[in-house]
Amino acid sequence: MAGIIDVIVALLVFAFSIIPFLVFLGIILIFVVLPILMMFIRIVNQYERGILFSFGRYAGTVGPGLNIIVPIIQELRKVDTRIMTVDVPRQEVITKDNVPVGIDAVVYFKVVKPEDAILKMEDYVYAVAQYAKTAFRDVVGNVEMDELLTQRKRIANEIEKVVDKETGEWGIDITAIKLQNIELPADMKRAMARQAEAEREKRATIIMSEGELAASGNLAKAANTLGVVPGALHLRTLSSLSDVSADQTNKLVFVVPIETLRAMEGFPGAQKKKSE
């Protein structure tokens, strides 16, 4: 019995003596081994692709998930494959008819070949923005101002084709280019306002003249109808009197039968004036 107690005591002494060593070993594991292990692990998100380099040479493209690499020997660069936007700042462009206009736009693009975007371009985002600026000047410089204002979508599609053709070799796909603001000079705005006002006055005059022409034709038809149909003129007179009486203003209307006027023509004075 005494021997068993001695063994238990010895084990306890040994356990208590080894605890500091285990604590020290745990500290080493947490602060030394674990960071080294983390150097071997790379996580690629679902919307990313990884470009793997071994000794500085392209070794392949890895997909999303957990990837193991060898530190120092290998390097993993991540590429975002989502649609990205680049603002093209306002720049002054001379149109075909020598009108300076300020244009700013937005370019929408995404990376379809990550290996080409990394291996062929140092900064593909900056390259897309700069090439879009050049394309704006080339395309807008070949169109007139009126065409630029009225066919904005078609011109944006032409710019998109030009940019997409060049950036396709970089592994970039241009999804859309939108022209945001087209700023004209102040004197050009005033001239366009005067032109629009003159055009509206022209249309108003044409519409008014067409209305008067149609009204004169209707009046001629009405006069012929009133002259042919017996009693039509008297009914029209009564209708006019009814319209005048509806007005609340103070008016005096003297209605003289036409027979009275004809009788007055028989007076000597009227005949004398008629003969003269």
Protein Blocks (a to p, Z undefined) as FASTA:
>chain_A
ZZmmmmmmmmmmmmmmmmmmmmmmmmmmmmmmmmmmmmmpccddfkbccdddeehiafbd
cdeddddddehkaccddddfbdcdddddddddddfkopacddddddddddfblmlmmmmp
mblmlmmmmmmmmmmmmmmmmpcfklmmmmmmmmmmmmmmmmmmmmmmnopacfbdcdfb
dcddfklmmmmmmmmmmmmmmmmmmmmmmmmmmmmmmmmmmmmmmmmmghklmmmmmmmm
mmmmmpmbdcddddddfklmmmmmmpmklmmmmmZZ
